[in-house]
């Protein structure tokens, strides 16, 4: 209810968030800490995103997100402001492009997003490190916080992600997405396991 008021959801937007298990996904992501120096702020990033309007090819993936940006911002949260797609930075005379660039109003930082149609790979971390350094040196304003990276992958192994990111100093997170609405019963079970809550049993008709 607080989120619906804060984000000013319409009836259809609220219905969509309920159908996508947004509450369960949010609660399961709450334990994820923001990177320094943003840990004093509320974490606006989810560990699991539902982007049911997407295609399967990486190039189409980005285009579909941009085309469906209204729906995607609903999934991200309205504090995210879209800056651009294939955002260019130049280093050593060579051109590089970040898939999507956002600005987060509450965190006061740029958010670089890289989209991957497959599972998380180790090399994605060093590439994002490079992009965040470029943003901080060339684009970030002095009063803003360091740029944050979000790797959005089709799947991830949490242990591999932990090892890959254990020595990086750059603030980044790895989340996964799915192209169809999740099973809310599965999400509820995971939430109950995490919180050690007793399982809720629906009352019988008798």
Secondary structure by P-SEA (a helix, b strand, c coil): caaaaaacccaaaaaaaaaaaaaaaaaaaccccccccccccccccccccccccccccaaaaaaaaaaaaaaaaaaaccccccccccbbbbcccbbbbbcbbbbbccccbbbbbbbbccccccaaaaaaaaaaaaaaacccccccccbbbbbbcccccaaaaaaaaccccccbbbbbbbcccccaaaaaaaaaaaaccccccccccc
